[in-house]
Amino acid sequence: EGNPIKGIEVSTMNETTLTSDDGRFYVEGWRLDSEEVKFEDIDGEANGGVFKTQDIYIDWRENYADLGDVELEKKDK
């Protein structure tokens, strides 16, 4: 639907954070060559639905400032 989602857990092998009210996240120090980043709905219906987990492979050398929009699909009921 294109709306920001608060409370999505964003994690790598060593770091974890949550998205803010506007759906953004910021982490200082994730300067790795490349890594898989997981976006996971950990609060269920509280953020407007139950969303599928999504894994994205990131090359931090190319995407150091902004990953752009990450769209999560709602799970089927």
Helices and strands as residue ranges (DSSP letters): E 8-11, E 16-18, E 35-41, G 44-47, E 54-58
